[in-house]
Amino acid sequence: MINVHSIMRGRIASAAVGAHVAKNRAQAAGTQKEAANQKEIDDLKAEQQKQIDELKQQQSKPEQSSGQEDITQKLQKLANLKQQGLISEEEYQKSKGDLLAKL
């Protein structure tokens, strides 16, 4: 005859093994989720640092380059006005000297 205690011990052991397996799977899934979350955080931090670096680079550029472009455009306009006969050579040279002095 089969002993009831043996059956119960087998069922309890089986349940314990099943619980252990379930616990290990849950831990593995949690570890994978944590790794994915950490990767996402690292990616966001890298993107944020990239944006900070770009802003710093833009701020460190000398303002003169935009001013030089503006002066270059003004010189071109002066040359066009002179070529069209709307200003004299003397007015052109004076305005050109004033613009170049700003550099």
Residue pairs with C-beta under 8 A, 6 or more apart in sequence:
64 103
67 102
67 103
68 103
71 99
71 100
71 102
71 103
74 99
75 96
75 99
75 100
78 87
78 92
78 95
78 96
78 99
79 92
81 87
81 92
82 88
82 89
82 91
82 92
87 95
